[in-house]
Each structure stands twice: as structure tokens, then as C-alpha cells.
Amino acid sequence: TRGPKLFARNCATCHRFGGLDGTGRPVKDPETAADLQGFGGRQWLVGLLDPAAIRTVHYFGGTKFRDGKMARFLARDVAGFDAAQREQLRQVALALSAEAGLRSQRLADLRDAAAIAAGRALLTNGVVRCTECHPYQKPDPDATAPDLTGYGSRAWIIALVTNPRHARFYGRRNDRMPAFGDDRVLDAQAIGLIADWLRGDWYEPGREPP
């Protein structure tokens, strides 16, 4: 796949993939955006919702969101969660990850269908209070953070890479990320290849196609 090369050329000046450039090479520039290895997966999202991890360079540590509303909420509220609330947080992470429809998690998502359903309900009315800032399943003109509907799906990633400044994502709060599609830096095919590679949906000889 061309995905790793496209990532290395266009994304790795800010992002990393497992600490490297996507092709296995180190990057001399400082990491100023999230490491995208495993993006949308359960482990990645558990880390994103961890008060100790969100401000590391692996997530928001190199961005202006390091001191944003979400990081402050995690430090102020989530850090003090009891066991029952931590279980609700885990269900929210499962639900968000299921939005991506990752092939690598297909069986796990089927197995955990009840927890995912509970997490989806908690996205809108639970202790994590995601929809105070994020839209989910319906438009929200007052939203101040990216839409969580289809989070991490192929279509979601393509739309984000095409224009992170769109109101559905970061709007005027976008932190330096180019609009690769709208600014004609990359064509639709290239953006799709990056999305497929990040999601693990690319062809390899001997591997079952997605």
C-alpha cells in the first residue's frame, strides 16, 4: 500500500505512527500531534480518556488542546472516578471504538454488544458528558468539539483529513492541521489510502481482504 509513504510524506512532520514516520524510520522533527498507531481502537481510546495520558505527547501533549476543556475535565473530574464510574468510562471507550467499525475488532464488538449499547447511551447522558461539547448521532449547532458519529470510520477520517476546519470537526479551533483535500494538497484517492492504512484495511498477499 502507498499509505505508509503518504503518511510519512504528509503527516509525520507532526504525527507519529508507533513513534516513527509510518515506514519504520525515525523523525527528527518534534512530535506535535497525536501518535496515530491504533487510532480509533479500544486501547487508543482508553488512553485518550486517561487523565494521565491525554497530556502526553502520544495524544494532546504537543498541541494547543493540552490545556483544553477535555484535558481539564479529565484532570478535574475523571481522575476522581470511583469503580462504577470507571466502568462506565470503559463502556464509553468501547462504544466510541465501535463507531470506527474496525475489521480487527469485529469479533470483539459482537461479543461486547451489550457494553457498547450501554456506552452509546452514556455518551449522551452519562458521567463523561461527551455531548456537552461533541455532537453525536444528530447535529448540534452549539458543539465546540469534533462530531463523534462514525468516529474513526473510513468516511470520518477522510472527511477530517479533507478539511479539519469544517464545523463538523475543529472549525476555527483547528490547531495547524492543513485541509489536505480542500487545499488540494492530496487527492481523494491518496486520502483514502491513508485512511485505509491507518485502519488496517489494505491488501496484503495471503491476507483476507476487508
N, C-alpha and C positions, 0 to 999 in steps of 0.2 A: 504493500500500500504506500501511497505518497503521503499519507497522513503524518508520519513522524517527521519527514523532511519539511513539510509545510509548517508544522508546529515549530520546529527548530528555527525556521527562517522568519516566521511572522509572530510567534507567541513567546518564545523563550527569552526574549530580552527582558520580560517582566515575570512570566510564569515559569514554573519548572514542571517536569514530569518525573517523579521519583528523585528529585534533586538534580536532574540532568536536563538536557535540551530536547529530549524525545527520541534522539538517535543514539543515546548512550554516552554522549560527550558532556563534559563539564562546561559550565558557562562562567565567563569571567565577570559579567555584569552582576550587580547585586540583585537578589530576588525581591521584587517589589509588588508581586501579586501572588495569588494562591498557587500552591502545587496542585496540579490537576490530575495526578495519577489517582485512579479510583473515583473520579468526580461523579457525584450522584449515587455512589454506592453507600451501603449501610455504614461501613467503617468511616468513610469520609464525612458523612453527615453527623455521626456520633461525635467526631472530633470538632466539627463546626459548632455544635451545640454545647461544647465543653468550655466552661468559663476560663479554664487554664490554657486551653489550646487556641481559642479563637484569636487571641492577640499575638500568637507566634507567627513567624514568617510563613509557616505552612498554610495559614489562612489569611487573616486580615492584617498581620503584623507589619507588612510593608506598604500598606495602603492608608488612605485617609480614614477608612472605616475602622481602623484600630481603636479609635476613641468614639465611635459612632453609637447610635442608640442600641443596636443589638448587642454589641460588646459590653456596654454599660448595663443593660438588662441582665445579661448572663452573670456578670460580676456581682450585681446587686441582689438579684432575686434567685436565679437558678443555682448559684453557689450554695444557697441555704436550703435547697430542696430536701425533704425527707424521703424515705424509701419509696413511699407510694407515688410521690411526685416524680421521682427519678424514673419509675416505671412508666409513668405517663409520657415523660420526655423520650424514653426509648421507643414507645409506640409512635410518637410523632416522627422520630427519625425513620422508622420503618415505613410509615405512610409516605413521607417525602421521597424516600428512595424508590418506593413502588411507582411513584409518578413517572420515573425515568423509563420504566419497562425494560430494564437491563436483561439481556439474554442470560448473563452469568448468574442472575438472581431469580430466574423464572421459577424454579422449583421451591426456593425459599419463600418467595412471595405467595405461592399457592399454599404452602404449609402454614404460613403465618397470616392467612387471610383475616382471621378474627382480630388479631392485634393491629393489622393495617387498617381495618374498618374503624376500630376504636381510635387509632391515631388520626384518621381523617376527621373524625368528629372533634377531637381535641384541638386540631388546627384552628378551628373557628371559635371554640368556647372553653378551651382548657386552660391549664395553668401557664402554658407557654405563650398564649395570646398572640399567635402569629399574625392574625388578620387585623390587629390594631395598626399594623404597618403594611403588610403584604396583602394583595388580592389573592383569593383562592376560589376557584370554580365560578366566579362571577366578577364583572368589572367593579372597580372601586375608585371613583374619581378622587377620593381623598388619600389614596395609597401613597406611601413615601418610600417603598422598597419593591424589589422585583416580584413579579407575579409567580406564585408557587404552583399554578395549574400546569401540569405537564413538566414540572421541574426536572431538568436533566435529560428529558427526552430528546430524540434527534431533532424534532421540529423546534423545540425550545432552544437548544444550543445553536442551531442555525440562525434563528431569529436574533438571539443575543449577539452572536458574532457579526451578523449583518449590520446591526445598529444597537449598541448598548445604550445609546442616548434616547432611544424610544421610551415613551411614557410607560410602557409595559415593564420596562427594566429599571434603569437608573435615572433616566431623564437628565435634568440639569445637574444631578448629583454624581454623574458618571466621573470616575476617577481615572482619567488619562487613556482609557481603552479606546482605540480607533473604531470607527464604524467601517469594518473591513469590506462589507458589501456595498453599503450606500455610498462610501467614498471610493469605490472601485479599486480597492487595494487587492481584493481577491474576488474571483467569480464564484457563482453559485456552486459549481462542481467542486472547487477547491475547499470551500467552506463545508460542504457536505462530507468531503473526505476527512477533514479534521474532526468533525463531529463523530463520524463512524469510528475513527481510530480511538478517540477518547472513550467511546462507549464499548470498545472491544468488538465492534461489528464490522470486521473487514475479512476479506478472503485470505485464507492460508491453505496451501495444499495439504490435503489429508484431514482438514478440519471441517466439520459440518457447517454449511453456510447458515447465516442468521435467518 
